[in-house]
Amino acid sequence: MNPSSRLLPLVAAILAAPGFAQVVNPADKVKPPAQDPLIPPDVLDPNQVSTTTVTAKRVSEYREEDLIGPYDQPAWTATRRFPTTRVYVRPPGTFEFEYWKRLDVPKNGPAETVTQYEFELGLPGRFQLDMYLVANQEGNGGEAGFNEEKFEIRWALADWNKIWGNPTLYLELASRDQEPDSVEAKLLFGGEISPGWHWGSNLVFEHETSGDMTNEHEITAGVSRVLQDERFSLGAEIKAALINTVQDRNEFEEELLVGPSLQYRPLRNVHLDLATLVGIGPNSPDFEGFFVLGYEF
């Protein structure tokens, strides 16, 4: 046999070897990529896992009722809806600034204008911390500078809708120049009656730590209806109070105020609230008006 004919099969085999090396076993295609040796075997390698951010869960036709955050709370609860009534807590890691203007017109004496700057911070564990700077001015010629500071802490007892009414504990400490300090405790409730209908109610006890040591027992409530999703809501609010002093704990001064409230949201993270309450009865103030401008970060 010709020696060259013996070499031809050998040369053909050598030339074909790279082609065979390119063949991939189909089973190899479904094998997961190798685990980084620096990452424990029970921990997923972030370089191998695609991430998805879920910001809300749709539960009704209204976007403001989408469930948000780790407590599965409706989006509307992260923003103040009722000037007289608080509901639940902010989601952790969120922040809001609010500017308040309140006008109190008593039966007798000068009207009082209250300007308030409020800072709200949502904390883990269903906590919320609020801080206030307040200017109280009596009449047109009274001092208009900051003369009061307030600190507030809230704690919700459970995630949203785990307990009826979503009860939340509230404690506020207030210090005002030339006036007695005060302590205010509240039990907050709130929820949804049906899609588009929201409600809130607070049981309140406020005590002055000196001076007349006035005690105020109060209940507030509000209800609202969404007119345009994330834009307009219309509702009504009520405040009822029993007030007495250390001189006579058995005698109570009764106050009752009721009136409409409105929320307008020009942007998703901006809200304007307006409430106008009229006094009913001989001991009630003639009028209380609230204007709130809030910006969520």
C-alpha positions as CSV (number, residue, x, y, z in Angstrom):
1,M,0.0,0.0,0.0
2,N,1.1,3.5,-0.8
3,P,2.4,5.2,2.4
4,S,0.5,8.4,1.4
5,S,-2.8,6.5,1.3
6,R,-2.1,5.3,4.9
7,L,-1.6,8.9,6.1
8,L,-4.8,10.3,4.5
9,P,-7.2,8.8,7.2
10,L,-4.9,10.0,10.0
11,V,-4.7,13.6,8.5
12,A,-8.5,13.6,8.1
13,A,-9.0,12.6,11.7
14,I,-6.7,15.3,13.0
15,L,-8.5,18.0,10.9
16,A,-11.9,16.9,12.1
17,A,-11.0,16.9,15.8
18,P,-11.7,20.7,16.3
19,G,-15.1,20.3,14.8
20,F,-16.0,17.5,17.2
21,A,-14.7,19.6,20.1
22,Q,-17.4,22.2,19.2
23,V,-20.3,19.8,19.8
24,V,-22.1,20.7,23.0
25,N,-24.1,18.2,25.0
26,P,-27.7,19.4,25.1
27,A,-27.9,18.5,28.8
28,D,-25.1,21.0,29.5
29,K,-27.3,23.8,28.4
30,V,-29.7,23.4,31.3
31,K,-27.0,23.2,34.0
32,P,-27.0,26.2,36.3
33,P,-23.9,28.4,36.1
34,A,-21.2,27.7,38.6
35,Q,-21.7,29.1,42.1
36,D,-19.2,31.8,43.2
37,P,-16.9,30.0,45.7
38,L,-17.0,33.1,47.9
39,I,-20.8,32.9,48.3
40,P,-22.2,30.3,50.7
41,P,-24.2,27.6,48.8
42,D,-27.5,28.5,50.5
43,V,-27.3,32.2,49.4
44,L,-28.2,33.2,45.9
45,D,-25.6,34.9,43.9
46,P,-27.0,38.4,43.0
47,N,-25.1,38.3,39.7
48,Q,-27.2,35.3,38.7
49,V,-30.6,36.5,39.8
50,S,-32.8,39.0,38.0
51,T,-34.4,41.5,40.3
52,T,-38.0,42.9,40.1
53,T,-39.2,45.8,42.1
54,V,-42.9,45.7,43.0
55,T,-44.2,49.0,44.1
56,A,-47.9,48.3,44.6
57,K,-50.6,45.6,44.4
58,R,-53.8,46.4,42.6
59,V,-56.9,45.5,44.7
60,S,-59.6,47.8,43.4
61,E,-60.3,50.2,40.5
62,Y,-58.7,53.0,42.4
63,R,-54.9,53.4,42.3
64,E,-54.9,55.2,45.7
65,E,-56.2,51.9,47.2
66,D,-53.2,49.9,45.8
67,L,-51.4,48.0,48.6
68,I,-47.9,49.4,49.2
69,G,-45.0,48.8,51.5
70,P,-44.2,45.9,53.8
71,Y,-47.5,46.4,55.8
72,D,-49.7,45.9,52.7
73,Q,-51.4,49.3,53.5
74,P,-53.5,51.2,50.9
75,A,-51.6,54.1,49.3
76,W,-54.1,56.7,50.6
77,T,-53.1,55.9,54.2
78,A,-49.5,57.2,53.5
79,T,-50.9,60.7,53.1
80,R,-53.0,62.7,55.5
81,R,-56.7,62.6,54.4
82,F,-58.4,64.2,57.4
83,P,-56.9,67.3,59.1
84,T,-58.7,66.5,62.4
85,T,-58.1,62.7,62.3
86,R,-55.0,60.6,61.9
87,V,-55.0,57.1,60.3
88,Y,-52.3,54.4,60.7
89,V,-48.6,55.0,60.0
90,R,-46.3,55.8,57.1
91,P,-44.4,53.0,55.3
92,P,-40.8,52.7,56.6
93,G,-38.2,54.8,54.9
94,T,-40.7,57.4,53.6
95,F,-40.7,61.0,54.5
96,E,-43.3,63.8,54.2
97,F,-43.3,67.6,55.0
98,E,-46.5,69.4,55.8
99,Y,-47.4,73.1,56.1
100,W,-50.4,73.8,58.3
101,K,-52.6,76.9,58.7
102,R,-55.4,76.7,61.3
103,L,-57.9,79.4,62.3
104,D,-59.7,79.1,65.6
105,V,-62.6,81.6,66.2
106,P,-64.0,81.3,69.7
107,K,-67.4,82.6,71.0
108,N,-65.6,85.4,72.8
109,G,-62.2,86.9,72.5
110,P,-59.7,87.2,69.7
111,A,-59.2,84.6,67.0
112,E,-56.1,82.4,67.1
113,T,-54.0,81.6,64.0
114,V,-51.8,78.5,64.2
115,T,-49.0,78.0,61.7
116,Q,-47.4,74.6,61.9
117,Y,-44.5,72.9,60.1
118,E,-44.6,69.1,60.4
119,F,-42.0,66.5,59.5
120,E,-43.1,62.8,59.3
121,L,-40.8,59.8,59.1
122,G,-41.9,56.2,58.6
123,L,-39.8,53.8,60.7
124,P,-39.5,50.0,60.6
125,G,-41.6,47.9,62.9
126,R,-44.8,49.9,62.2
127,F,-43.5,53.0,63.9
128,Q,-43.7,56.6,62.8
129,L,-42.0,59.7,64.2
130,D,-43.3,63.3,63.8
131,M,-41.7,66.6,64.7
132,Y,-43.5,70.0,64.7
133,L,-42.5,73.6,64.8
134,V,-45.5,75.8,65.7
135,A,-46.3,79.5,65.8
136,N,-49.4,80.5,67.8
137,Q,-50.7,84.0,67.3
138,E,-53.7,85.6,69.0
139,G,-55.5,88.4,67.2
140,N,-53.8,90.6,64.6
141,G,-51.1,92.1,66.9
142,G,-49.9,89.0,68.8
143,E,-46.5,87.5,68.6
144,A,-46.1,85.5,65.4
145,G,-42.8,83.7,65.9
146,F,-42.3,80.0,66.7
147,N,-43.3,79.4,70.3
148,E,-44.1,75.7,70.5
149,E,-42.4,72.4,69.7
150,K,-44.1,69.0,69.5
151,F,-42.9,65.4,69.2
152,E,-45.0,62.5,68.3
153,I,-44.5,58.7,68.1
154,R,-47.0,56.2,66.6
155,W,-47.1,52.5,66.6
156,A,-49.5,50.3,64.7
157,L,-50.5,47.1,66.4
158,A,-50.5,45.0,63.3
159,D,-50.1,45.0,59.5
160,W,-53.0,46.5,57.6
161,N,-56.3,44.7,57.9
162,K,-55.0,42.1,60.3
163,I,-57.1,43.7,63.1
164,W,-60.4,45.5,62.5
165,G,-60.0,49.2,62.4
166,N,-56.2,49.0,62.1
167,P,-55.7,50.3,65.7
168,T,-52.6,52.5,66.2
169,L,-51.2,54.0,69.4
170,Y,-50.2,57.7,69.4
171,L,-48.3,59.8,72.0
172,E,-47.4,63.5,71.6
173,L,-45.4,65.8,73.9
174,A,-45.9,69.6,73.5
175,S,-43.8,72.4,75.0
176,R,-45.1,76.0,74.5
177,D,-43.4,79.2,75.7
178,Q,-45.2,80.9,78.6
179,E,-47.8,78.1,78.6
180,P,-48.2,74.7,80.4
181,D,-46.6,71.7,78.7
182,S,-49.1,69.0,77.6
183,V,-49.2,65.3,76.9
184,E,-51.7,63.9,74.4
185,A,-52.5,60.2,73.9
186,K,-54.7,58.9,71.1
187,L,-56.0,55.6,69.8
188,L,-56.3,55.8,66.0
189,F,-58.7,53.8,63.8
190,G,-59.2,53.8,60.1
191,G,-60.2,51.7,57.1
192,E,-62.2,51.3,54.0
193,I,-66.0,51.0,53.9
194,S,-66.1,50.0,50.3
195,P,-64.0,50.9,47.2
196,G,-63.7,54.6,47.1
197,W,-65.0,55.2,50.7
198,H,-62.4,55.9,53.4
199,W,-62.9,56.6,57.1
200,G,-60.9,57.4,60.3
201,S,-61.6,58.0,64.0
202,N,-59.5,59.0,67.0
203,L,-60.1,58.7,70.7
204,V,-58.1,61.5,72.4
205,F,-57.0,62.4,75.9
206,E,-54.9,65.5,76.5
207,H,-53.6,66.7,79.8
208,E,-51.8,69.9,80.8
209,T,-48.9,69.2,83.2
210,S,-49.2,72.5,85.1
211,G,-51.4,75.6,85.5
212,D,-55.1,74.7,85.4
213,M,-54.1,71.1,84.5
214,T,-56.9,71.0,81.9
215,N,-58.1,67.6,80.7
216,E,-59.6,67.2,77.3
217,H,-61.5,64.1,76.3
218,E,-62.2,64.1,72.6
219,I,-63.4,62.0,69.7
220,T,-62.9,62.9,66.1
221,A,-64.1,61.2,63.0
222,G,-64.0,61.7,59.2
223,V,-65.4,60.0,56.1
224,S,-64.5,60.7,52.5
225,R,-65.5,59.6,49.0
226,V,-63.1,59.5,46.0
227,L,-64.5,61.7,43.3
228,Q,-61.5,61.4,40.9
229,D,-58.8,58.8,41.6
230,E,-55.6,60.3,43.0
231,R,-57.1,63.8,42.4
232,F,-60.2,64.8,44.3
233,S,-61.9,63.4,47.5
234,L,-64.8,65.0,49.3
235,G,-65.9,64.2,52.9
236,A,-67.1,65.4,56.3
237,E,-65.4,65.6,59.7
238,I,-66.6,66.0,63.3
239,K,-65.0,66.9,66.6
240,A,-66.6,66.4,70.0
241,A,-64.9,67.3,73.3
242,L,-65.4,67.3,77.0
243,I,-63.1,69.7,78.8
244,N,-62.5,70.4,82.6
245,T,-59.9,71.8,84.9
246,V,-58.3,70.8,88.2
247,Q,-60.6,73.3,90.0
248,D,-63.7,71.1,89.2
249,R,-63.2,67.7,87.7
250,N,-66.9,67.0,87.8
251,E,-67.9,69.9,85.5
252,F,-67.3,69.5,81.8
253,E,-67.4,72.1,79.0
254,E,-68.9,70.6,75.9
255,E,-67.7,71.4,72.4
256,L,-69.0,70.1,69.1
257,L,-67.8,71.0,65.6
258,V,-68.8,69.6,62.2
259,G,-68.2,70.4,58.6
260,P,-67.0,69.4,55.1
261,S,-63.5,68.5,54.0
262,L,-61.8,68.3,50.7
263,Q,-58.6,66.9,49.4
264,Y,-57.0,67.9,46.0
265,R,-53.8,66.3,44.6
266,P,-52.3,68.4,41.8
267,L,-49.4,65.8,41.7
268,R,-49.1,62.3,43.0
269,N,-46.7,63.4,45.8
270,V,-48.5,66.7,46.6
271,H,-51.8,67.1,48.5
272,L,-53.9,70.0,49.6
273,D,-56.5,69.5,52.4
274,L,-59.2,71.9,53.5
275,A,-61.7,71.5,56.3
276,T,-64.1,74.1,57.6
277,L,-65.9,73.1,60.9
278,V,-68.7,75.1,62.4
279,G,-69.4,75.0,66.2
280,I,-72.7,73.7,67.5
281,G,-73.9,74.6,71.0
282,P,-73.3,77.5,73.4
283,N,-69.8,76.4,74.5
284,S,-68.4,75.5,71.1
285,P,-66.1,77.8,69.1
286,D,-67.8,79.6,66.3
287,F,-65.4,78.2,63.7
288,E,-62.3,76.1,63.1
289,G,-60.7,76.1,59.7
290,F,-57.7,73.9,58.5
291,F,-55.5,74.2,55.5
292,V,-52.7,71.6,54.9
293,L,-50.1,71.4,52.1
294,G,-48.1,68.2,52.1
295,Y,-45.2,67.0,50.0
296,E,-44.1,63.4,50.0
297,F,-40.4,62.4,49.4
